[in-house]
Amino acid sequence: MNHTNLVDAIGQLAAEGGYEFHTADERFMSQTISAYPAMWLAPPQFDSMEGLHHGRMTYAVTLHALDEGAKLSPAERAEAYARLESDVVELFTSLSQADVVVAVEKLAVRAQSRSLTNHGEVAVTATADVITFF
C-alpha cells in the first residue's frame, strides 16, 4: 500500500509540474517516452521497516527528469539542467509534505553527462530515501 501511495504522490506532483510521468524499469525509457518534459520513476526499492502493525517504511527512490536537448546550445543546455534540478528539488520538497510521507532524506541530484535514451535529451537524476508510515 505505501509503495502505491508513494508512486501516486510522485506522479501527481510531476503532472502538476507539467511533466509527462512514467514509472517502470529504466531499460524501457527509450521506447516509452514520447513527449518532453518527462519524469521517469524507477520502481521504489523497499529498504527497511520499523514496526510490525504500524511504523515506518523507507524506500530508496530514483527519479529522472528529462527534457529535449538534442538541438540546444551549451548555454541553453546549462539553463535546462538548472531548471530540471530546481523542479526535482521542488518535487521532493512537496513530497515531504504529502500525507503518507514522514520525511525525505539524503536527496542528491546530479546532471547526466550523457543521454539516458536515444533521443539526445538533457536529464538530471535524483536519489533519495523516502520514509513513509503505515
C-alpha positions in Angstrom: 0.0 0.0 0.0 2.8 2.5 0.9 4.5 1.7 -2.4 1.4 2.6 -4.4 0.7 5.7 -2.4 4.3 6.9 -2.9 4.3 6.3 -6.6 0.9 8.0 -6.9 2.1 11.0 -4.9 5.2 11.4 -7.1 3.2 11.0 -10.3 0.7 13.7 -9.2 3.4 16.1 -8.3 5.2 15.5 -11.6 2.0 16.1 -13.6 1.3 19.3 -11.6 4.7 20.5 -12.6 3.9 19.9 -16.3 5.8 16.7 -16.8 4.7 13.5 -18.5 5.1 10.8 -15.8 6.2 7.2 -16.3 7.3 4.5 -13.8 9.0 1.3 -14.8 12.5 -0.2 -15.1 14.9 2.3 -16.8 15.5 -0.1 -19.7 12.1 0.9 -21.1 12.8 4.7 -21.3 13.7 5.0 -24.9 10.6 3.1 -26.2 8.2 4.7 -23.7 8.9 8.4 -23.5 7.2 10.2 -26.4 7.0 13.7 -25.2 9.1 16.1 -23.1 9.5 17.3 -20.4 9.1 13.9 -18.7 9.9 12.4 -15.3 10.8 8.7 -15.0 10.5 7.0 -11.7 12.4 3.7 -11.3 10.4 1.3 -9.1 11.0 2.4 -5.5 13.1 -0.1 -3.6 11.9 -1.2 -0.2 14.9 -0.5 2.1 13.8 -1.0 5.7 10.8 -1.2 8.0 10.4 -0.3 11.7 7.3 -1.7 13.5 5.0 -4.6 12.7 1.4 -3.4 12.7 2.3 0.3 12.5 5.5 2.1 12.0 7.8 3.4 9.2 8.9 2.1 5.9 11.9 3.5 4.0 12.1 3.4 0.2 15.2 4.2 -2.0 13.8 6.4 -4.8 15.4 7.2 -8.1 13.7 9.8 -10.3 14.9 11.1 -13.7 13.8 14.5 -15.1 14.3 14.8 -18.8 13.7 17.5 -21.5 14.6 17.9 -25.1 18.2 18.7 -25.6 19.4 17.5 -29.0 19.4 20.9 -30.6 20.3 23.1 -27.6 23.4 25.2 -27.4 25.7 24.7 -24.5 24.2 27.8 -22.7 20.7 26.5 -23.3 21.7 23.0 -22.0 23.0 24.6 -18.9 19.8 26.5 -18.4 17.8 23.3 -19.0 19.9 21.4 -16.4 19.3 24.2 -13.8 15.6 24.2 -14.4 15.3 20.4 -14.2 17.3 20.4 -11.0 15.1 23.1 -9.5 12.0 21.2 -10.5 13.2 18.0 -8.9 14.2 19.7 -5.7 10.7 21.3 -5.6 9.0 18.0 -6.2 10.8 16.3 -3.3 10.1 19.3 -1.1 6.4 19.0 -1.9 6.6 15.2 -1.5 7.9 15.6 2.1 4.6 17.3 2.9 2.4 14.5 1.4 0.1 12.7 3.8 1.9 9.3 3.5 5.4 10.7 3.8 7.3 11.3 7.1 10.5 12.6 5.6 12.7 12.8 2.5 16.4 12.2 3.4 19.7 12.1 1.6 18.4 13.9 -1.5 21.1 14.0 -4.2 20.6 15.5 -7.7 23.2 15.2 -10.5 23.1 16.2 -14.1 23.6 13.3 -16.5 26.7 13.8 -18.8 25.1 11.6 -21.5 21.6 10.9 -22.8 19.5 8.3 -20.9 17.6 7.5 -24.1 18.4 7.6 -27.8 16.6 11.0 -28.1 19.5 13.2 -27.1 17.7 14.8 -24.1 19.1 16.6 -21.1 18.5 14.9 -17.9 19.1 15.0 -14.1 18.8 12.1 -11.8 17.7 12.5 -8.2 18.1 9.8 -5.5 16.6 10.0 -2.0 15.4 7.9 0.9 11.7 8.5 1.4 10.3 7.5 4.8 6.6 6.6 4.8 4.3 5.5 7.7 1.8 2.7 8.0 
